[in-house]
Amino acid sequence: MTLLEYSQLATIIGALGSVGIGAGTLAILSLSLRLNKKAIQLTQQSKRADILSECNSRFSRVMEMRSNPEIIADPRIYYERFWTLQFDQYTYWRKGFVDLEVFEYWMENRYIEWQQNLRFGDMTYQDGFEAVKETLRHTRFKKFMIELHDQGTKWIRESGEFKELQSMHSHGQRRIGIPHANRP
């Protein structure tokens, strides 16, 4: 074999080695990407669990307020805390940290309470909402709750709010709390 042939063979072997190294690098990058994606999913699941736990804890604390004589005497304090929690739950749902089924369960309870309109202290549930409604600066939430009180939870899946969230999800803008079976 001549020097030129050895040189060409060395070039071919070097090129094959580079291709092999490149393929190995791509395989490692692909694996790394899959592992990062899984880590992100686990982090999101953990955050969602933390948020649900926090909402449940806050709800329990708000309900405990109902046995406080000072709160019974001025139920507006209770309703301010209660509706602040409802706003936060709504926000978590919109941001995709609460699944639709959980949110619908929470809202079904709000609808039932609206219909029952039980009294707490010198205010009914509806009085409590009306008293706090004007302090809620988030117009979208107020509108959402008014529609919910008028139409019940069946309205949620038919609402512009839900359709907007579906659209945002289908365009990859963010993950929302819509179960896989209900995703577009």
C-alpha positions in Angstrom: 0.0 0.0 0.0 1.3 3.4 -0.9 1.7 6.4 1.4 -1.3 8.0 -0.4 -3.5 5.0 0.2 -2.5 4.9 3.9 -3.3 8.6 4.2 -6.7 8.1 2.6 -7.4 5.0 4.8 -6.4 7.1 7.9 -8.8 9.9 6.8 -11.6 7.4 6.3 -11.0 5.8 9.7 -10.8 9.3 11.3 -14.1 10.3 9.7 -15.8 7.1 10.9 -14.4 7.7 14.4 -15.9 11.3 14.2 -19.2 9.9 13.1 -19.2 7.4 15.9 -18.3 10.1 18.5 -21.1 12.3 17.0 -23.6 9.5 17.2 -22.6 8.8 20.8 -22.9 12.4 21.7 -26.4 12.6 20.1 -27.4 9.5 22.1 -26.1 11.0 25.3 -27.9 14.3 24.5 -31.1 12.5 23.7 -31.0 10.5 27.0 -30.2 13.7 28.9 -33.2 15.4 27.3 -35.5 12.5 28.2 -34.2 12.6 31.8 -34.6 16.3 32.0 -38.2 16.1 30.7 -38.9 13.4 33.3 -37.4 15.5 36.1 -39.6 18.5 35.0 -42.7 16.2 35.0 -41.8 15.0 38.5 -41.3 18.6 39.7 -44.6 19.6 38.3 -46.4 16.7 39.9 -44.7 17.6 43.2 -45.7 21.2 42.9 -49.3 20.3 42.1 -49.4 18.0 45.1 -48.0 20.9 47.3 -50.6 23.3 45.9 -53.5 20.8 46.6 -52.2 20.3 50.1 -51.9 24.0 50.7 -55.4 24.7 49.4 -56.8 21.9 51.7 -54.9 23.3 54.7 -56.1 26.8 54.0 -59.7 25.6 53.5 -59.5 23.8 56.9 -58.2 27.0 58.6 -61.0 29.1 57.0 -63.6 26.6 58.1 -62.1 26.7 61.7 -62.9 30.5 61.7 -66.6 29.6 61.7 -66.3 28.6 65.4 -64.6 31.9 66.5 -67.1 34.2 68.3 -65.4 37.3 66.9 -65.7 36.0 63.4 -69.3 35.1 63.9 -69.9 38.6 65.1 -68.2 40.0 61.9 -68.6 37.3 59.2 -67.1 39.6 56.5 -63.7 38.6 57.8 -64.5 35.0 57.1 -65.9 35.7 53.7 -62.8 37.8 52.7 -60.6 34.8 53.6 -62.9 32.3 52.0 -63.1 34.2 48.7 -59.4 34.9 48.6 -58.9 31.2 48.8 -61.5 30.6 46.0 -59.6 33.2 43.9 -56.3 31.4 44.5 -57.8 28.0 43.6 -59.2 29.5 40.4 -55.8 31.0 39.6 -54.1 27.6 40.2 -56.6 25.9 37.9 -56.0 28.5 35.2 -52.2 28.0 35.5 -52.6 24.2 35.2 -51.7 23.3 38.8 -55.1 21.9 39.5 -56.9 19.3 37.5 -60.3 20.0 36.0 -62.0 17.3 38.1 -60.7 18.8 41.4 -61.6 22.3 40.3 -65.1 21.2 39.3 -65.5 19.5 42.7 -64.5 22.7 44.5 -66.9 24.7 42.2 -69.7 22.3 42.6 -69.5 23.0 46.4 -69.6 26.7 45.7 -72.7 26.2 43.5 -74.4 24.1 46.2 -73.6 26.7 48.9 -75.0 29.4 46.6 -78.2 27.5 46.2 -78.5 26.6 49.9 -77.6 30.2 50.9 -77.0 29.2 54.6 -76.6 31.9 57.2 -73.3 32.5 59.0 -73.5 35.1 61.7 -75.6 37.9 60.3 -74.8 37.1 56.6 -75.9 34.5 54.2 -73.5 32.9 51.7 -74.9 35.1 48.9 -74.6 38.2 51.2 -71.0 37.2 51.9 -70.2 37.0 48.2 -71.9 40.3 47.4 -70.0 42.0 50.3 -66.6 40.8 49.1 -67.3 40.8 45.3 -66.4 44.5 44.9 -63.1 44.1 46.7 -62.1 41.3 44.3 -60.0 43.2 41.8 -59.8 40.3 39.3 -62.7 40.9 37.0 -62.4 37.6 35.2 -62.7 35.7 38.5 -65.8 37.7 39.5 -67.4 37.1 36.1 -66.6 33.4 36.4 -68.1 33.1 39.8 -71.3 35.0 38.8 -71.7 32.6 35.8 -71.1 29.6 38.0 -73.7 30.8 40.6 -76.2 31.3 37.7 -75.5 28.1 35.8 -73.7 25.6 37.9 -70.6 23.5 37.1 -71.9 22.1 33.9 -71.2 25.5 32.5 -67.4 25.3 33.2 -66.7 22.9 30.3 -68.9 25.1 28.0 -67.4 28.4 29.1 -65.2 30.7 27.1 -62.7 30.3 30.0 -62.4 26.6 29.5 -62.2 26.9 25.7 -59.5 29.6 26.0 -57.5 27.3 28.3 -57.9 24.4 25.8 -56.8 26.6 23.0 -53.7 27.8 24.9 -52.9 24.1 25.6 -53.3 23.0 22.0 -50.9 25.7 20.9 -48.4 24.5 23.4 -48.4 27.7 25.5 -48.8 25.8 28.7 -50.1 22.7 30.3 -53.5 23.1 31.9 -55.5 21.1 34.3 -57.4 19.2 31.7 -57.2 15.4 31.9 -55.7 13.6 29.0 -59.1 12.2 27.8 -60.5 15.7 27.6 -57.6 17.3 25.9 -58.0 18.5 22.3 
